[in-house]
Amino acid sequence: MSNMIANVPAHIAARIAARQQAGTKSSVASAIVSDGVSIPRISIRAGRYRLNEEGVETTVGVTLDTIIVGANPRVSKVFYGKAFDASAENVRPDCWSNDGLKADASIDAPVHSACADCPNNVLGSKILPSGAKSKLCADQRHLAVVAAADPTKVYSLTVPVSGMKALREYFKELGNYGIGPEEVVTELGFDDAASFPKITFKQKGYVPEKAITRVDDLLASDSVKVATRQMAPTAAGPALAAPKAQTAIAAPAAPAVDDAYEEEAAAPAPVVSAQPKTKPTVAPVKASDELAAKLDSLFDE
């Protein structure tokens, strides 16, 4: 094969160069081999934050400093019809919905025409080992974030159902003081008390003044819309899918969800009369001088 490539005739070399310049590929080869669309994303596989881009995975660690620059306003859904297989790789879900209303258009055989009436979206369609009721089609949230250490690249972060409560509470806490998530540095971590990778959110600092304009420009950008599954990539390829890898499950018929681990549904809390709340006190951000200096210098041209 190497000899054949080394002896490419001039007329074939010219065609290769023309395709490379135009950004196209052989139509015959593309019918069989497709690169699809590579969306930079953050994985939480095995309790580590990992940056995935164009097939290359970089393990960061148990925490990752980010700036949240976008969020899908709707709860997305994902369903796997088969039990977890540890030897399987890049397993796509059987059905998913990025807007939580209907199955993605790229799915050949949707489970149901609408998520609201789908039997897999009913509480109790899945029973956890503890006996608690859950759903076969798991809820999740799609965020767009940039790494605080490299704010030029937008990544997609899928927050599984187990982390959605923490996300809401974090946003509400910031909102109590008029702070937007895009104005702070958010440390992504993991709950040490959980037996699976459960995402936590913690304010670690503020976005430097010189970076605010750049962050504002990202908020309405196409890259953020793609990362949050509100817009399909412009390049040719399959529609955006839910994360690919699966995680272990207890019941054979229950689906696995990539980077999404279901926690047991708590019993409904008794209804009590509303009491006036005292405004919580904000704990001061204990950012070191070293971190502040690093954040300030990140956006220097």
Solvent accessible surface area in square Angstrom, and as a share of the most:
residue,aa,sasa,rsa
1,M,169,0.75
2,S,85,0.55
3,N,116,0.59
4,M,120,0.54
5,I,108,0.55
6,A,83,0.64
7,N,112,0.58
8,V,51,0.30
9,P,67,0.42
10,A,87,0.67
11,H,121,0.54
12,I,64,0.32
13,A,45,0.35
14,A,62,0.48
15,R,143,0.52
16,I,59,0.30
17,A,57,0.44
18,A,58,0.45
19,R,76,0.28
20,Q,138,0.61
21,Q,167,0.74
22,A,74,0.57
23,G,66,0.64
24,T,76,0.44
25,K,131,0.55
26,S,41,0.27
27,S,93,0.60
28,V,120,0.69
29,A,52,0.41
30,S,50,0.32
31,A,83,0.64
32,I,150,0.76
33,V,104,0.60
34,S,82,0.53
35,D,109,0.57
36,G,25,0.24
37,V,37,0.21
38,S,61,0.39
39,I,32,0.16
40,P,27,0.17
41,R,59,0.21
42,I,5,0.02
43,S,4,0.02
44,I,0,0.00
45,R,105,0.38
46,A,71,0.55
47,G,13,0.12
48,R,102,0.37
49,Y,0,0.00
50,R,30,0.11
51,L,33,0.16
52,N,26,0.13
53,E,50,0.23
54,E,135,0.61
55,G,88,0.84
56,V,101,0.58
57,E,69,0.31
58,T,75,0.44
59,T,73,0.42
60,V,66,0.38
61,G,18,0.17
62,V,79,0.45
63,T,62,0.36
64,L,15,0.08
65,D,34,0.17
66,T,0,0.00
67,I,2,0.01
68,I,5,0.03
69,V,4,0.02
70,G,16,0.15
71,A,44,0.34
72,N,6,0.03
73,P,99,0.62
74,R,112,0.41
75,V,43,0.25
76,S,1,0.00
77,K,20,0.09
78,V,1,0.00
79,F,26,0.11
80,Y,1,0.00
81,G,38,0.36
82,K,153,0.65
83,A,44,0.34
84,F,72,0.30
85,D,71,0.37
86,A,87,0.67
87,S,96,0.62
88,A,42,0.33
89,E,145,0.65
90,N,112,0.58
91,V,43,0.25
92,R,101,0.37
93,P,8,0.05
94,D,70,0.36
95,C,14,0.09
96,W,10,0.04
97,S,2,0.01
98,N,22,0.11
99,D,42,0.22
100,G,12,0.11
101,L,89,0.44
102,K,119,0.50
103,A,16,0.13
104,D,23,0.12
105,A,109,0.85
106,S,48,0.31
107,I,22,0.11
108,D,147,0.76
109,A,80,0.62
110,P,63,0.40
111,V,59,0.34
112,H,65,0.29
113,S,96,0.62
114,A,35,0.27
115,C,13,0.08
116,A,91,0.70
117,D,99,0.51
118,C,13,0.08
119,P,77,0.49
120,N,17,0.09
121,N,30,0.15
122,V,83,0.48
123,L,112,0.56
124,G,28,0.27
125,S,37,0.24
126,K,22,0.10
127,I,89,0.45
128,L,15,0.07
129,P,112,0.71
130,S,67,0.43
131,G,48,0.46
132,A,22,0.17
133,K,115,0.49
134,S,10,0.07
135,K,40,0.17
136,L,35,0.17
137,C,12,0.07
138,A,2,0.02
139,D,24,0.12
140,Q,1,0.01
141,R,54,0.20
142,H,0,0.00
143,L,1,0.00
144,A,0,0.00
145,V,0,0.00
146,V,0,0.00
147,A,6,0.05
148,A,4,0.03
149,A,66,0.51
150,D,71,0.37
151,P,8,0.05
152,T,100,0.58
153,K,70,0.30
154,V,15,0.09
155,Y,18,0.07
156,S,2,0.01
157,L,1,0.00
158,T,9,0.05
159,V,0,0.00
160,P,0,0.00
161,V,45,0.26
162,S,2,0.01
163,G,0,0.00
164,M,16,0.07
165,K,119,0.50
166,A,31,0.24
167,L,10,0.05
168,R,117,0.43
169,E,93,0.42
170,Y,13,0.05
171,F,56,0.23
172,K,138,0.58
173,E,98,0.44
174,L,6,0.03
175,G,47,0.45
176,N,72,0.37
177,Y,64,0.24
178,G,68,0.66
179,I,36,0.18
180,G,16,0.15
181,P,31,0.20
182,E,45,0.20
183,E,70,0.31
184,V,0,0.00
185,V,0,0.00
186,T,0,0.00
187,E,32,0.14
188,L,0,0.00
189,G,6,0.05
190,F,36,0.15
191,D,47,0.24
192,D,145,0.75
193,A,99,0.77
194,A,28,0.21
195,S,116,0.75
196,F,48,0.20
197,P,18,0.11
198,K,46,0.20
199,I,1,0.00
200,T,47,0.28
201,F,22,0.09
202,K,125,0.53
203,Q,35,0.16
204,K,59,0.25
205,G,3,0.03
206,Y,109,0.42
207,V,11,0.06
208,P,18,0.11
209,E,160,0.72
210,K,104,0.44
211,A,0,0.00
212,I,56,0.28
213,T,95,0.55
214,R,73,0.27
215,V,3,0.02
216,D,73,0.38
217,D,100,0.52
218,L,31,0.15
219,L,66,0.33
220,A,79,0.62
221,S,27,0.18
222,D,78,0.40
223,S,52,0.34
224,V,5,0.03
225,K,81,0.34
226,V,22,0.13
227,A,3,0.02
228,T,0,0.00
229,R,19,0.07
230,Q,91,0.40
231,M,59,0.26
232,A,63,0.49
233,P,23,0.14
234,T,126,0.73
235,A,65,0.51
236,A,100,0.78
237,G,45,0.43
238,P,66,0.42
239,A,33,0.26
240,L,8,0.04
241,A,13,0.10
242,A,3,0.02
243,P,7,0.05
244,K,83,0.35
245,A,35,0.27
246,Q,28,0.12
247,T,20,0.12
248,A,70,0.54
249,I,44,0.22
250,A,71,0.55
251,A,40,0.31
252,P,114,0.72
253,A,84,0.65
254,A,3,0.03
255,P,2,0.01
256,A,1,0.00
257,V,5,0.03
258,D,4,0.02
259,D,8,0.04
260,A,3,0.02
261,Y,37,0.14
262,E,34,0.15
263,E,61,0.28
264,E,101,0.45
265,A,50,0.39
266,A,95,0.74
267,A,88,0.68
268,P,130,0.82
269,A,85,0.66
270,P,114,0.72
271,V,150,0.86
272,V,119,0.69
273,S,83,0.53
274,A,103,0.80
275,Q,129,0.57
276,P,129,0.81
277,K,193,0.82
278,T,127,0.74
279,K,140,0.59
280,P,71,0.45
281,T,132,0.76
282,V,63,0.36
283,A,78,0.60
284,P,107,0.67
285,V,47,0.27
286,K,189,0.80
287,A,42,0.33
288,S,64,0.41
289,D,129,0.67
290,E,141,0.63
291,L,28,0.14
292,A,53,0.41
293,A,64,0.50
294,K,111,0.47
295,L,11,0.05
296,D,68,0.35
297,S,60,0.38
298,L,44,0.22
299,F,11,0.04
300,D,83,0.43
301,E,185,0.83
